[in-house]
Amino acid sequence: MSAQAVVMHSDKSDAAFVSELRLVVQRYLRAVDAWEAEYSKYYRLPQPGQVSSDLEPLQRQYTEVRRELEQMLPRARRMCLKLGLQEPWYGIMRIELGSKSPQTPQASAIGRSERNRVVECLDHLEEASHDFREPEDSPSPAPNPPPVEHRSIFRRIYDWFF
């Protein structure tokens, strides 16, 4: 991961980052679905790691989107940890396309429950990023409270509870 990519993603607000993360995840899932749809058209033998010529454009698209998502995952994982959310990224990133022949009955490489967990996590992240955002018309911040040494004991007790 390049230093420029890290800086690019860390400069954004949480709300902007989460909406971009949502778009990248959607593109990633579409790339996986398109790859699997094309893979299942013809009789093939399972050859993990090898891509036939008809799948090369889809493989390139999948690889590019996966790389972009991988660059965003460290910040997404930190946000999940900060909010106490279960992290769903491991499940969608640990897939192996083409590991089974298309003739064997199988579900998608990314199952429905994994997709639902990702959407749920993105919804929570989006909600939390909007909650923490300051309104644009907010009044100026309150002045700093006086240092603890200069407040009376009753004021310190009141501040402790309220």
C-alpha positions as CSV (number, residue, x, y, z in Angstrom):
1,M,0.0,0.0,0.0
2,S,1.4,3.3,-1.0
3,A,1.9,6.2,1.4
4,Q,-0.2,8.4,-0.9
5,A,-3.1,6.0,-0.6
6,V,-2.9,6.1,3.2
7,V,-2.8,9.9,3.2
8,M,-5.7,10.1,0.7
9,H,-8.0,8.0,2.9
10,S,-6.9,9.5,6.2
11,D,-7.7,13.1,5.1
12,K,-11.4,12.4,4.5
13,S,-14.0,12.9,7.2
14,D,-15.6,9.7,8.5
15,A,-18.8,10.3,6.7
16,A,-17.1,10.7,3.3
17,F,-14.9,7.7,4.0
18,V,-17.8,5.5,4.8
19,S,-19.7,6.5,1.7
20,E,-16.7,5.8,-0.5
21,L,-16.2,2.5,1.4
22,R,-19.8,1.6,0.6
23,L,-19.2,2.3,-3.1
24,V,-16.0,0.3,-3.2
25,V,-17.6,-2.7,-1.4
26,Q,-20.5,-2.6,-3.9
27,R,-18.1,-2.6,-6.9
28,Y,-16.2,-5.4,-5.2
29,L,-19.3,-7.6,-4.8
30,R,-20.4,-6.8,-8.4
31,A,-16.9,-7.8,-9.7
32,V,-17.1,-11.1,-7.8
33,D,-20.6,-11.8,-9.1
34,A,-19.6,-11.0,-12.7
35,W,-16.5,-13.2,-12.5
36,E,-18.5,-16.1,-11.1
37,A,-21.3,-15.7,-13.8
38,E,-18.7,-15.8,-16.6
39,Y,-16.9,-18.7,-15.0
40,S,-20.0,-20.8,-14.8
41,K,-20.8,-20.4,-18.5
42,Y,-18.5,-23.2,-19.7
43,Y,-17.3,-26.5,-18.5
44,R,-14.1,-26.0,-16.6
45,L,-11.8,-27.9,-14.3
46,P,-11.0,-26.2,-11.0
47,Q,-7.7,-24.4,-11.4
48,P,-7.2,-22.0,-8.5
49,G,-4.7,-19.3,-9.4
50,Q,-5.0,-19.8,-13.1
51,V,-7.3,-17.7,-15.2
52,S,-8.5,-18.5,-18.7
53,S,-8.3,-16.0,-21.5
54,D,-12.1,-15.3,-21.4
55,L,-11.9,-14.3,-17.8
56,E,-8.9,-12.0,-18.0
57,P,-10.8,-8.7,-18.2
58,L,-13.0,-9.7,-15.3
59,Q,-10.0,-10.9,-13.3
60,R,-8.3,-7.5,-13.9
61,Q,-11.4,-5.7,-12.8
62,Y,-11.7,-7.9,-9.7
63,T,-8.0,-7.4,-8.8
64,E,-8.2,-3.6,-9.1
65,V,-11.3,-3.3,-7.0
66,R,-9.9,-5.7,-4.4
67,R,-6.7,-3.7,-4.2
68,E,-8.6,-0.5,-3.7
69,L,-10.7,-2.2,-0.9
70,E,-7.6,-3.6,0.8
71,Q,-6.2,0.0,1.0
72,M,-9.4,1.1,2.8
73,L,-9.7,-1.8,5.2
74,P,-7.3,-0.6,7.9
75,R,-9.3,2.5,8.6
76,A,-12.6,0.6,8.3
77,R,-11.3,-2.0,10.9
78,R,-10.2,0.9,13.2
79,M,-13.7,2.4,13.0
80,C,-15.3,-1.0,13.7
81,L,-13.1,-1.4,16.8
82,K,-13.8,2.1,18.0
83,L,-17.6,1.5,17.8
84,G,-17.4,-2.1,19.1
85,L,-18.8,-3.6,15.8
86,Q,-18.0,-7.1,14.7
87,E,-15.6,-6.8,11.7
88,P,-17.1,-8.4,8.5
89,W,-14.1,-7.7,6.2
90,Y,-12.3,-11.0,6.8
91,G,-15.1,-13.0,5.3
92,I,-15.3,-11.2,2.0
93,M,-11.6,-10.9,1.5
94,R,-10.7,-14.5,2.2
95,I,-12.3,-15.9,-1.0
96,E,-10.7,-18.0,-3.7
97,L,-12.4,-17.6,-7.1
98,G,-12.3,-20.7,-9.4
99,S,-11.5,-23.2,-6.7
100,K,-14.4,-25.5,-7.7
101,S,-15.7,-26.5,-11.1
102,P,-18.9,-24.7,-12.2
103,Q,-20.7,-28.0,-12.5
104,T,-20.6,-28.7,-8.7
105,P,-23.6,-27.1,-7.0
106,Q,-22.3,-24.2,-4.9
107,A,-23.3,-20.9,-3.7
108,S,-21.5,-17.7,-4.4
109,A,-17.9,-17.3,-3.0
110,I,-19.4,-14.6,-0.8
111,G,-22.5,-15.9,0.9
112,R,-25.7,-14.1,1.7
113,S,-24.9,-13.9,5.4
114,E,-21.5,-12.4,4.8
115,R,-23.1,-9.8,2.5
116,N,-25.7,-9.0,5.1
117,R,-23.0,-8.5,7.8
118,V,-21.1,-6.1,5.5
119,V,-24.2,-4.1,4.8
120,E,-25.2,-4.0,8.4
121,C,-21.7,-2.9,9.4
122,L,-21.7,-0.2,6.8
123,D,-25.1,1.0,8.0
124,H,-23.7,1.3,11.6
125,L,-20.6,3.0,10.4
126,E,-22.6,5.5,8.4
127,E,-25.0,6.2,11.3
128,A,-22.1,6.7,13.7
129,S,-20.2,9.0,11.3
130,H,-23.2,11.2,10.9
131,D,-23.8,11.3,14.7
132,F,-20.3,12.5,15.4
133,R,-20.2,15.1,12.7
134,E,-20.7,18.7,13.9
135,P,-23.5,20.6,12.4
136,E,-22.4,23.5,10.2
137,D,-24.5,26.1,12.0
138,S,-23.2,25.2,15.4
139,P,-22.4,28.0,17.8
140,S,-18.8,28.6,18.7
141,P,-17.5,26.2,21.2
142,A,-17.9,26.9,24.9
143,P,-14.9,28.5,26.6
144,N,-12.7,26.1,28.5
145,P,-13.7,25.4,32.1
146,P,-11.5,26.8,34.7
147,P,-8.7,24.5,35.9
148,V,-9.7,22.0,38.6
149,E,-7.6,23.8,41.2
150,H,-9.7,27.0,41.0
151,R,-13.1,25.3,41.2
152,S,-14.8,24.7,44.5
153,I,-15.3,21.2,45.8
154,F,-19.0,21.4,45.2
155,R,-18.5,22.5,41.6
156,R,-16.0,19.6,41.0
157,I,-18.6,17.1,42.4
158,Y,-21.3,18.6,40.2
159,D,-19.0,18.5,37.1
160,W,-18.1,14.9,37.9
161,F,-21.8,13.8,37.7
162,F,-23.2,16.2,35.2
